[in-house]
Amino acid sequence: VQLQASGGGLVQAGGSLRLSCVVSGRTFSIYNIGWFRQAPGKEREFVGAIGWSGGNTYYADSVKGRFTMSRDNAKNTVYLRMNSLKPDDTAVYYCAAARGGLSYREYDYDYWGQGTLVTVSS
């Protein structure tokens, strides 16, 4: 399984971006997909996760109400819609794939993408 994240860029505070994570492999539909981010000088942190059917989602408190995840299994793609962006959201965003239940723990994820940079200016 390989993951490719894209959609990052520079945006002003209050703006929006949509990240995409394309997953290659025949078994995409059975994986839960998580988003994590790593800001400069900080540890990587959980952002959100979506279940294999798209019916279950789980978000970090810091993004709840602003970020929304969705998935299109026909396109092997998961989306992270980010609204009301803040400078604190500046980070490299990674998508990752895991079996089992939704998880906020990095070690539960078996496959990782390369990351896409989101920069929010004040």
C-alpha positions as CSV (number, residue, x, y, z in Angstrom):
1,V,0.0,0.0,0.0
2,Q,1.3,3.4,-1.0
3,L,-0.1,6.8,0.0
4,Q,0.3,10.1,-1.8
5,A,-0.7,13.3,0.0
6,S,-1.3,16.5,-1.9
7,G,-3.1,19.8,-1.8
8,G,-0.9,21.8,0.6
9,G,0.0,25.4,0.0
10,L,0.1,28.9,1.4
11,V,-3.2,30.3,2.7
12,Q,-4.2,33.3,4.8
13,A,-5.6,32.8,8.3
14,G,-9.3,32.2,8.0
15,G,-9.0,30.5,4.7
16,S,-9.6,27.0,3.5
17,L,-7.7,24.2,1.9
18,R,-8.5,20.6,0.9
19,L,-5.9,17.9,1.1
20,S,-6.1,14.7,-0.8
21,C,-4.6,11.3,0.0
22,V,-4.5,8.8,-2.9
23,V,-3.9,5.3,-1.8
24,S,-2.7,2.6,-4.2
25,G,-3.4,-1.0,-3.7
26,R,-6.4,-3.2,-4.1
27,T,-7.3,-3.3,-0.5
28,F,-7.9,0.5,0.0
29,S,-11.4,0.0,1.1
30,I,-10.5,-2.0,4.2
31,Y,-8.2,0.5,5.7
32,N,-8.9,3.3,8.1
33,I,-7.1,6.5,7.0
34,G,-5.6,9.0,9.4
35,W,-4.2,12.4,9.1
36,F,-1.3,13.6,11.2
37,R,0.7,16.8,11.1
38,Q,4.1,18.0,12.3
39,A,4.8,21.6,12.9
40,P,8.4,23.0,12.8
41,G,10.2,22.0,16.0
42,K,7.3,19.9,17.3
43,E,6.4,16.3,17.4
44,R,4.0,14.8,15.0
45,E,0.4,14.9,16.2
46,F,-2.9,13.3,15.3
47,V,-5.4,15.3,13.3
48,G,-8.2,13.0,12.4
49,A,-9.2,9.5,11.2
50,I,-11.9,8.1,9.0
51,G,-13.2,4.5,9.0
52,W,-13.1,2.2,6.0
53,S,-16.8,2.9,5.2
54,G,-16.5,6.6,5.7
55,G,-19.3,6.5,8.3
56,N,-17.0,7.0,11.3
57,T,-14.7,9.9,11.9
58,Y,-12.6,11.0,14.8
59,Y,-10.9,14.3,15.2
60,A,-8.4,15.9,17.5
61,D,-10.0,18.6,19.7
62,S,-7.8,21.2,18.1
63,V,-9.4,20.8,14.7
64,K,-12.9,19.6,15.7
65,G,-15.6,21.7,14.0
66,R,-13.1,23.2,11.5
67,F,-11.7,20.1,9.7
68,T,-13.8,17.4,7.9
69,M,-12.6,14.1,6.5
70,S,-14.4,12.2,3.7
71,R,-13.4,9.4,1.4
72,D,-14.3,8.1,-2.0
73,N,-13.5,4.4,-2.2
74,A,-14.1,4.4,-5.9
75,K,-11.2,6.8,-6.4
76,N,-9.1,5.4,-3.6
77,T,-9.0,8.9,-2.1
78,V,-9.5,10.4,1.3
79,Y,-10.0,14.2,1.7
80,L,-9.3,16.5,4.5
81,R,-11.2,19.7,4.2
82,M,-9.7,22.4,6.4
83,N,-11.7,25.6,7.2
84,S,-11.0,28.6,9.4
85,L,-7.3,27.9,9.2
86,K,-5.1,29.4,11.9
87,P,-1.3,30.0,11.9
88,D,-1.1,27.2,14.4
89,D,-2.3,24.8,11.7
90,T,1.0,25.4,9.8
91,A,2.6,22.0,9.5
92,V,3.5,19.1,7.2
93,Y,0.4,17.0,6.9
94,Y,0.7,13.2,6.5
95,C,-1.9,10.6,5.7
96,A,-1.5,7.0,6.9
97,A,-3.4,3.7,6.6
98,A,-4.3,1.3,9.4
99,R,-6.4,-1.8,9.9
100,G,-8.6,-2.2,12.9
101,G,-10.4,0.5,14.8
102,L,-10.0,4.2,14.4
103,S,-6.9,5.3,16.2
104,Y,-5.0,8.5,17.2
105,R,-1.8,6.5,17.8
106,E,1.0,6.6,15.2
107,Y,2.1,3.1,15.9
108,D,-1.3,1.7,14.8
109,Y,-0.7,2.9,11.3
110,D,1.2,0.6,8.9
111,Y,1.7,2.8,5.9
112,W,2.5,6.5,5.6
113,G,2.6,9.0,2.8
114,Q,5.3,11.6,2.2
115,G,3.5,14.6,3.6
116,T,2.3,17.9,2.1
117,L,3.2,21.3,3.6
118,V,0.4,23.7,4.7
119,T,1.4,27.2,5.6
120,V,-1.1,29.6,7.2
121,S,-0.1,33.2,7.3
122,S,-1.4,35.7,9.8
